[in-house]
Amino acid sequence: MHPTTTLRAASRPAEPPHAPTQRDTATRPLTRLWRGRPEDHPAARPALLLLLAATAALYLWGLGASGWANSFYSAAAQAGSASWKAMFFASSDAASSITVDKTPMSLWVMALSVRLFGLSSWSILVPQALMGVATVWLLHGTVRRTTGNAWAGLAAGLVLALTPVATLMFRFNNPDALLVLLLVGATAATLRALQDPARAVRWLVLAGALVGFGFLTKMLQAFLVLPALGGVYLLAATVPFWRRVGHLLVAFASMVVAGGWWVLAVELWPASSRPWIGGSQHNSILELTLGYNGLGRLNGDEVGSVGGGGGGAGGGMWGQTGLTRLFDAEIGGQVAWLLPAALLLLGLGLWFTVRSGRGWRSAPHTAGLVAWGLWLLVTGLTFSLMAGIFHAYYTVALAPAIGAVIGIGGHLLWRHRTELVAVVGAAVVLLATTAMAVVLLRRADGFLPWLAPTVAVAGVLVTGALVALPVVRRRLPYRAARRLGLGLAGAAVVTMLAGPAVYAVDTAASPHTGSIPTAGPDTGRGGPGGFGGGRPPGGFPGGRPGATGKQGAPQGAPQGQGFPQGQGFPQGQGTTQGQSSAQGQTGTGQNGPTGGAGAGGLLEGSTSSAEVDALLTQDADSYTWVAAAVGSNSAAGFQLSTEEPVMAIGGFNGSDPSPTLSEFKQLVADGEIHWFIAGGGGGGRGGPGASGSTSTEIQEWVEATFTATTVDNTTLYDLSGGVQ
């Protein structure tokens, strides 16, 4: 070869062995979507896609059967879809008489969905189901990044997806679904800040903003993760201490801006041109934040609460407080299945990581366990000891932490599987989980009675095999021993998840309505104060479509009357197990009932009928509110059925002083309200300092001043003539 040719050839840059074609570039995202990361097992990505598809099916299956679910929030979503002002303030009606008793972010999502797809059960509930799938995916990715193992992420996501209370709340329209998604995102961003010091501030700003958005979703509950996020960054970040403090101050500022701008806007907005702040006694968002939805939840001193005050050392009407609260008959079946396993694996995982001598800052496993472990401990202790309003479904906030700790701790246990501590630890974890499952399954008398003994036998057999595995492994070839270990690990996972999986499927198969839903079958015990819902033991609710089977109306309450005005809940009654909360409610919750209309009550939405709808919508354009009723749930069903504003006197509990009697009289005189619907629940409660008597005064004045008309079991008063 000529020397010049050789020189030219040597000077040319070497070509890549395979230059990507346009077809390669187009198909690469799809290939990565299916195959995942190169370092992962080939089956890991298909397993993730299968998990997400199964989670979507579980959360979307038969979703429309729950109708309006929590009609309190559904009515606010309808109002927000009709009025941007109502949407901004989270008003109960499009005319913005009063707001719901929460910050508005979850309602913004629902209201936008209704604007896009129209008012229906699906347009309200599907966003929550999609949030659940997104939360499972995000938790999987976070744990996978922490451990470097896709199977650990899959375990975490699977535990979250099958936690019964998670199945419940990701199929329901309470704010908890969005709250959990945002807090998992904030934790993921904080852990990324530890893994990416060069961009730590950016990740922390994102984490702070997500917590701020969590505040805009459910107020101070979002801040329960702050000890976990701040603590893990102070402990594990590699930058100097005071720089860590500075980074956290930036994150705090981001949180304040993201969550505080709306509060500032509401505080600065003239009170005369915005709705009353529901849940407050003085029309103040700060009072609502710090009182009814703040410190009052901890000490039980909640002016305007259902029953009010009375928290006391034992928790009063909201159940017995104490360290065993999360395991009791009301809460246990919601979330406690894997709680003992998570606590044990948290201790074992920290022991393995600290013993390794790598230090807090160089072990991502340690940071992950600290973050999720502090989330679990702080939130769990708060729920266990809080004396104010507490409902079983709040515990959905524990599900991501339980899943993450089990995923990380289980991964570390597998890595150390040849050590005696790991073998004994695995046996203890499996036995504790089996015992917990047997206890919880036996509480649901008549529900799959064969399952508890089956889980017990399987747990004992798999535990024995795990203990014997080190001896057997020495006598087997490496591949055979590994397959045996994987098989036993799979058997252990199935044994541990059998109970919660059955409860999760049962929850998805059962419609849920009302304000206090519960997951799983009936355990024979109502919720605090007799509120708890459930189904008759031994099967899914039968009868007509749309029966709630979960949250019933108060026992003995006449239809259309709700609770007696000016009284608390009847002693020992609470809710009727297995009865529908709205008699005759259809499966979609959009049409009139087959058994007549009903005014609902404090915890159940009202139902309307074609006859009542026709009456309310007659000349609707001539009135600001087509009707008014005491309590938000009493107004909600009529508003959802007519899609016209219905004033909720006194807000959710009927105990807010809005409107006053004089204000209501003026609205009637001005022709702003057409009908008054009698029999709603709410008025007269709220504890010391509440103004529940205002709604009672209004109802008494209407009854004394106007003539009653009964239409389809509903008593109405025509106010169109003004004061007579």
Stockholm file with secondary structure:
# STOCKHOLM 1.0

chainA/1-724         MHPTTTLRAASRPAEPPHAPTQRDTATRPLTRLWRGRPEDHPAARPALLLLLAATAALYLWGLGASGWANSFYSAAAQAGSASWKAMFFASSDAASSITVDKTPMSLWVMALSVRLFGLSSWSILVPQALMGVATVWLLHGTVRRTTGNAWAGLAAGLVLALTPVATLMFRFNNPDALLVLLLVGATAATLRALQDPARAVRWLVLAGALVGFGFLTKMLQAFLVLPALGGVYLLAATVPFWRRVGHLLVAFASMVVAGGWWVLAVELWPASSRPWIGGSQHNSILELTLGYNGLGRLNGDEVGSVGGGGGGAGGGMWGQTGLTRLFDAEIGGQVAWLLPAALLLLGLGLWFTVRSGRGWRSAPHTAGLVAWGLWLLVTGLTFSLMAGIFHAYYTVALAPAIGAVIGIGGHLLWRHRTELVAVVGAAVVLLATTAMAVVLLRRADGFLPWLAPTVAVAGVLVTGALVALPVVRRRLPYRAARRLGLGLAGAAVVTMLAGPAVYAVDTAASPHTGSIPTAGPDTGRGGPGGFGGGRPPGGFPGGRPGATGKQGAPQGAPQGQGFPQGQGFPQGQGTTQGQSSAQGQTGTGQNGPTGGAGAGGLLEGSTSSAEVDALLTQDADSYTWVAAAVGSNSAAGFQLSTEEPVMAIGGFNGSDPSPTLSEFKQLVADGEIHWFIAGGGGGGRGGPGASGSTSTEIQEWVEATFTATTVDNTTLYDLSGGVQ
#=GR chainA/1-724 SS CCHHHHHHHHHSCCCCSSCCCHHHHHHHHHHHHHHCCTTSCTTHHHHHHHHHHHHHHHHHTTGGGGTTSSHHHHHHHHHHHHCHHHHHHTBSSTTCSBBCSSCSHHHHHHHHHHHHHCSSHHHHHHHHHHHHHHHHHHHHHHHHHHHTCHHHHHHHHHHHHHCHHHHHHTTSCSTHHHHHHHHHHHHHHHHHHHHCGGGHHHHHHHHHHHHHHHHHHHGGGGGGGHHHHHHHHHHHCSSCHHHHHHHHHHHHHHHHHHHHHHHHHHHHSCGGGSCBCTTCSSSCHHHIIIIIIIIHHHHSCCTTSSSCSCCTTTCGGGCCCSTTGGGSTTTHHHHGGGHHHHHHHHHHHHHHHHHTTCCTTTCHHHHHHHHHHHHHHHHHHHHHHCCSCCCGGGGGGGHHHHHHHHHHHHHHHHHTTTSHHHHHHHHHHHHHHHHHHHHHHHHSTTSSTTHHHHHHHHHHHHHHHHHHHHHHHTTSCHHHHHHHHHHHHHHHHHHHHHHHHHHHHHHHTSCCCSSSCCCSSCCSCCCGGGCCCCCCTTSCCCSSTTCCSSSCCBTTCCTTTCSCTTCCCCTTTCBCTTCCSSTTCCSSSCSCCSSCCBCCCSSSCCBCCHHHHHHHHTTGGGCSEEEEEESHHHHHHHHHHHCSCEEEETTTTTCSCCSCHHHHHHHHHTTCEEEEECCCSCTTCSCTTCCTHHHHHHHHHHHHHSCEEEETTEEEEECTTCCC
#=GC SS_cons         CCHHHHHHHHHSCCCCSSCCCHHHHHHHHHHHHHHCCTTSCTTHHHHHHHHHHHHHHHHHTTGGGGTTSSHHHHHHHHHHHHCHHHHHHTBSSTTCSBBCSSCSHHHHHHHHHHHHHCSSHHHHHHHHHHHHHHHHHHHHHHHHHHHTCHHHHHHHHHHHHHCHHHHHHTTSCSTHHHHHHHHHHHHHHHHHHHHCGGGHHHHHHHHHHHHHHHHHHHGGGGGGGHHHHHHHHHHHCSSCHHHHHHHHHHHHHHHHHHHHHHHHHHHHSCGGGSCBCTTCSSSCHHHIIIIIIIIHHHHSCCTTSSSCSCCTTTCGGGCCCSTTGGGSTTTHHHHGGGHHHHHHHHHHHHHHHHHTTCCTTTCHHHHHHHHHHHHHHHHHHHHHHCCSCCCGGGGGGGHHHHHHHHHHHHHHHHHTTTSHHHHHHHHHHHHHHHHHHHHHHHHSTTSSTTHHHHHHHHHHHHHHHHHHHHHHHTTSCHHHHHHHHHHHHHHHHHHHHHHHHHHHHHHHTSCCCSSSCCCSSCCSCCCGGGCCCCCCTTSCCCSSTTCCSSSCCBTTCCTTTCSCTTCCCCTTTCBCTTCCSSTTCCSSSCSCCSSCCBCCCSSSCCBCCHHHHHHHHTTGGGCSEEEEEESHHHHHHHHHHHCSCEEEETTTTTCSCCSCHHHHHHHHHTTCEEEEECCCSCTTCSCTTCCTHHHHHHHHHHHHHSCEEEETTEEEEECTTCCC
//
